[in-house]
Amino acid sequence: MLKSWLTSLLPARSNTSQRERLRSSAGAFLGLALTSFVAHYLLGDHAIWLVAPMGASAVLLFCLPASPLAQPWPVIAGNVVSGLVGAACVQYFGTGALCAALATPLAIAAMFALRCLHPPGGAVALMVVIGGPAIQSLGYRFALGPVLLDCVLMVLAAMVYNNLTGRRYPHTQQLAHPNPHATKDEVPTARFGFQPEDLDAVLRQYNQVLDISRDDLEELFLKTEQRAYQRRFGIITCGDIMSKDVVTAEFATPLADAWREMRQHRVAAVPVLNRVRRVIGIVTTSDFMTHGGLDDYHGMRRQLKEFLRPSGTTHSEKPEVVGQIMVKHPRTASIDTPITELVPLMADSGFHHIPVVDHEDRFAGIVTQSDVVAALFAKNALSASASPTPSSYQAA
């Protein structure tokens, strides 16, 4: 019984890779090193130039850069406000046990009120009370001097390092799937399954501080739904449903030739490949419309002819070839990518055609919205026909 209880107190095994652990540790080292050297240079040997709570801030900034508690406003404002609260407590209550007990709770209340909750801030408030005469003599200057300087330097280091190593920082709140059409309608995948209002209601009911942003939490739920769907219906990959005999173009393909091919084959998009058949862009009918000035439907036929007609000169301000109007570096998928991963891209983000590449990153085919819809419909129909009916259960 005791062993079971003690075992239950152990944290779950971390799913963090060794590479991510090394990335976080290296970031904390670089951030603290930069802060130490710069602060020591600016403040000098005879001043307090690095405060201990920066070690705790480094954990949040480099290990948990997506945490709401690790964003620039909580880091800077949380630590500085807590330092000011600690200095005020020393001024009004002295440095006894009562002041030590009050400083951190009052700092927490202030951080909640200013929406800058940052755990190391509690340590900053307490540090002012128990840090001795060297800190207490500075009063409010401690918060507005070394604490503020250290926080700014740490945040700047986190911005550079996290983004260079593939972690978005600051981690601003973003819609999981913004509507590409800029209308008030929810994106298609948000019209089934759980709704944002459901998540908000559960969070209010939970009524605790979460160390994860709301948009990340929603994204995790959506990805979990995708995996559950794959487990239920099986995995269909892009390689299973893609079109392989695809009309393609090169950078130097004349616009008129590309338009003629698109019209002849009745396709709305053409992947643009280089000489080794790697995808460098994609051109769609909307690109022709946009660059041809065809938003005004009056005289569209004449404008299109004028846009497609070669200028006949070596230098022209008018686009002449596909490479000048294509969308560069388009979103691609691998032949092994499950098509369920394409549903949010096509339904929510407005992608209608996604080029597919093989294991050598060479063009292999293209998947359209129609391909995905047909595959999902066929899979659902097959699953429904294979499911036992109530009568078969009774017969069994």
N, C-alpha and C positions, 0 to 999 in steps of 0.2 A: 504494500500500500504506500509506504513512504517512498520507495523507489519510483513508483509510478508517478507520484506527485512531484518528486524532484525532476523526473524526466520531462514532465509537462512544462516545467519552467524553462527548459532549454529552448532557444530560438530555433526556428526552422532553418534547414540547410540553405545557404545562399545559392542562388542560381547565377550569380555574377561570374563572368569568365575571368581567367587569370589576366588576360589582356586588359580588361576594364579595371581590375584591381591595380595593375601596374600604372595604367593611365591616371587613375585617381591619386595614387601616392606620388607620382612624379609631378602632377599638377600642384598638389599641396606643397611639395618641396619648392618648386619654382615660385609659387605665389608668396610663400613666407620668406624665401630668400630675397625676392625683389622688394618686398615690403620692408624687410629688415635693413637692407643696404640703403635704400632711398630714405627711409625715415631716420636712420642713424646719420646719414649725410646732412639732412635738413635740420635735425633737432640737436645734433651734437652729443658728445660723450656725457655731459653733465645733465642731461634731461632724460625723461622717460620716453623712449622712442618706439617700443613695441610692447603692447599690452597682451597678457596671457590669453584672454578670450579669443584672440585671433586664431589660435590653434583650433578651437571649436568651430569658428566660422569657416576655416579652411576645409573642414570635413564636409560641411554643407555645400560650399561653393564648388568643390572639385569632385566630391563623391555623389552628391545629390543636386546637380545643377538645375534639374527640373522642378525641385521642391519649391512650393510657394514661400517657404521660410528662407530660401537661399537667393531670392531675387534682390536686385540692387537696393530698392527702397527698404525692405526689411533689414538688410545687412547694415546699411549706413544709418538710416533713421532709428532702427531698433537699438543699435549699440550706442549711438549718440544720446538718444532720449533717455536710455537707461543710465548712462553716465551722469546726465543732468539730474535725474531723479535721485541717484545715489548722493550726489553733491548736496542737493537740497535736504536730504535726510540728515546728513552730517551737520549741516548748518543749523537745523531746527531741533534735532534730537541727540546730537553728540555722536560718540563712537561706541556706545555701549551695546549690550545684547539686544535691546529693543530696536535700536537703529538697524542692526544687522538683520533682524527678523522682518523689519518693515521694508527695507530697500528693494529687495527682489519682487515681493508681491505688488508693490506700488509701480515698479517698472513694468511688470506684466500687464497691469491694468492700463498703463499709459500706452503700451505697445498695441494692446487690443483696440484702444480708442483711436489710435492713429493708423491702424491696419498695417503695422510694421512688426508683427510678432517674429522674433528672432531669438532662439534659445540662448546663444551666448550673451545676449543682452542682460539676462539675469545675472550672469557672472560679472559683467561690467559694473552693474549697480552694487553688487556685494564687494567687488574689488575696491571701490571707492571707500567703503566703510572700514574694511579690515586691511587695507593696503599700507597703512602706516603714514607717518607725517609727510613723507615725500609726495605721496599722491594727494593726501587730504589738504595739504597746503596749496595745491593748485586750484582746488574748488571746481568751479564750472569750466575753468580753462582745461582741465583734464579731458573732459568730453569734447570740447571744441578744438583741442590741440592734437595730442597723440592718437586718441581714439578715432577722431574724424579722419585724420591723415591715413592711419592704418587701414581703415575701412575702404576709403577711396582707392588706395593702392591695391588692396586685395580684390576689389570688384573689377578694376581695370585688368588685372592679371587674369582673373577668371573669364572675362569677356574674350580676351585674346586666346588663351589656352584652350578653353572649351570649344570655341568655334573652329580652331585649327585642328582639333582632335575629333571633330564630328559630333559635338554636343551643342545644341542650340542654346545660347545664353546671351542676353536675358531670355528666359522662357516665358514669353508673353502669352496671354490667353488667346487661343485661336479656335474658331469653329472647326470641329472635326471634319466636316464636309460642307464648306460654304457653297451657296447656290451660285453657279456660274452665270446664271441668267439675270442675277440681281433683281429677283422678284421676291414677294413675301411668302411664296410657297416653301414648305419644307423640301429639302432634297429628297429624292425618291427613297433612299434607304432609311430615311428617318420617318417614313410613313408607315413602317411596319416595325415590329419588335418594340423595344422600350423607347419611350419618348424622353426628350430633355426634361420635361416636367416631372416625369417619373423619377429621374435621377435626382432632381432638386428636392423632391418630396422625401426620398430616402435619406439624403444627406441631412435634411432638417431633422428627421426622426433620429438619425444616428447621433447628431448633436455633439460631435467631438471634432477637434482639430485634426485634419488629415494632412499627412506629409506627402501629398501628391496633388497636382493641379487638377481642376475639374475637367479640362479638355483632355488631359492624359487619361484620366479615369474613364471618360466616355470612349476614348479610342481603344482602351484595353477591352472594354465590354464588347465593342463592335468586332474586334479581332477574335475574341472568344466565340462570338456568334458564328463567325466565318469558319473557325475550326470545328465547331459542333456540326455545322452544315456539311463540311467535308467528311466528317466521320459518319454522318447519317447516310449520305447519298454517294459516298465514294469520291475519289479525286479524278476530275477530268482536267487534263493539262492543255495549255495553249497548242502544243504540238499535235494534240488529238483533233482539234477542230479548225486549225488555221487554214487559210487558203495559201497554197504553195505556188500556183501559176499566177504570179502577181505582176501587174504592170508597174515598172519602176522607171526612174529617171536618174540622170546624173546632174551634177552642178551646172554644166554647160549646156544642158538640153534647152533648146529654144522654147519660149513660152507657148508659141503657136503649136509646136509639136506635142508638148505635154498636154495642152488643152484638147487637141485632136484625139490623143490616145484616151484621155479620160472620157470624152464624149462617146467615142467608138465602143469602149468597153463598159460604159455606164457605171463608172466608179467615181466616188467623190473625193478620193485621196490617193496620192501616189508617193510611196517612199522614195527618198533621194539617197543614192548609194555612191560610195567612192569606188575606185578601181578594184579594191579588194573586197567589195561587197559588204562594207560596213555602213550602217545607217548614219548619215550625217544630217538628215533633215526629213521633213515631210511637207508636201504641198497639197492643199485642199482647195475645193471650189471657193471657200470663203476667203482664202488668200488672194485668189484672182479677183474676187469682188472688192476686197479691201484696197489692194494696190492699184486696181484699175479704176478706182473712184466710182464704183457702181452702186454706192449706197442710194444715190438718186436714180430712181427707176425710169425717169424720163430720158429717152434716147439711149437706153442701155445697150441695145444692139450695136449702135454706132460707136459708143464708147468702148465696148469690148473689142470690136474690130480694130479700133485705133490702138488699143493697148497691146493687142497681140501682133500688130504689124511691126516687123523689124525696122529700126531707124535707118539702117544702111550706113551708119557711121561707126568708127572705132570707139568713140567716146560719146556716151549719151546719158543724160540724167534719168531717162525712162528705163525701168527694168527691162532687160532683154532675155535673160535666161532664168531657169528655175531657181538656181542658187540665190538669186537676188530677192526672191519673195518667199522662200520656204521658211518654215519654222525650224530653227536650228536645234540640235540636240533634243529630239522629241522623246517622249516617254516610251520606253520599250519594255518588252517582257521576254522571259526566257521560254524555250520550248517546254521546260519542266514546270513553269509557273501554273499553279491551279487557277482555273478560270474564275473561281470565287473571289480571288484577289482583284480581278478586273472589274467586278460589279460596282464597287464604290467609285472607281475611276471613271467608268462609263456613265453610271447613273447620276453621280453627284458632281464630278469634276468636269464633265462636258467632253470627255474623250470619246470620239466615235470610231477611230481606227487606231490600233496599237500594233506597230511592227514587232515581229517576233524574231529573236536572234538565237543562234545555236550556241553550243558550248565554247566555240571559238569566237564568239561575238560577231559572227557573220549573219547577214540577213537570211532568214529561213522562210518567212511567210508573214501574213498579216491576219489579225483577228478584228472583226467588226462587231458592233452591237448586235447585229442580226445573228452572227455566229454564236454569241454567248446566250442570247435568248433561246435559240433553237436547241442548243445543247442542254440547257437547264430544263427546258420543257420536256425534251425527250427523256432525260434522266428521271424527272419527277413522274412522268407517265409510266416509265418502266418500273419504278419503285412501287407506284400505286397498283399496277397490274400484278406485281409479284407478291404484294401483301396479302395475307390470308383474310378472307371475308368472315363475318360472324358465323355463317353456315359451316365453313370449313373448320372453324374452331369447334363447333358443336359436333361435327362429324368426327373430329379427332378425339 
